[in-house]
């Protein structure tokens, strides 16, 4: 698809057709990268994408907490059930 750069203040930009935006799964925030003379636009991945799966996998391999639970004075003196 051929398009032109448009002036946006001191910058330049392109208008992406709605169909291309939907096909690429783009939303408001995107990631821009330059590879040689090519500009790549991709959906911005969530900062914590995959964390839940990683935590589940870790929990399946670890036998409990890494450090033993050490009671404090608060546990003995201040805390009541």
N, C-alpha and C positions, 0 to 999 in steps of 0.2 A: 504494500500500500504506500503510495506516495503522498507526502504532506509537506507543509512549509513550517518553518520556525516563525513564531510570532513574537513581537516585542512585548515584554511585560516589565515595565519600569526599565531598570538597567540590565535586566536579564532577558533571556529568550526562552520560549517554551513551545510545546506542541499540544495540540488538542487530540485526545484519544477518542475514537468513536465508542459509543456505549457498548456495542457488541464486543469489541476488543477488551474493554475493561471487564466485562462479565466473563469472557472466555478465560482471561488470565487470573480471575479471582481477586482483582484489585479492589481495595477499599480506600478510605481517606489517607492512610499512611502507607507509604511504599519505601522499598529499599532501592537505592540507585548504586550501580557499580559500573566501572569502566574497565573493559577488557580490550586492550589494544585500541582500535578506533571504533569500538562498539559500546553503546550505552545499554545496560541491562536494567530493566524495571521489573521488580518482583514484589509480591506481597510482603509486608513487614511481618516477620514471625513474632509471636508473642515472646516477651522476655523470659517467661517461665515455661515456654513450650517444652513438653516432655518431662517436666519435673515430677509429675504425679507417677508416671510410668517408672522413672528412675528410682523413686522412693519405694515403690512397690517391689521392684526387683531387688533393691538393697535389703528391704525387710525380709525377703524370702531367703537371703543368703546369710544374714547375721543372726546369731543366737542371742537376742535381747540387746540391751544397751551396751555400749563399749566401755563405759565407766560404771562402777558400782554406785548405787544410790547411797549417799552419806547423809544421815540425818543431822540437822543443825539444832542449836538451842531453841530456835523458833519452833521447830517440830515438837520438842519436848515441853517447852514452857508456855508458848503462846497459842498453839493450835489446839482446838477442841473439835471433836466430832459431834 
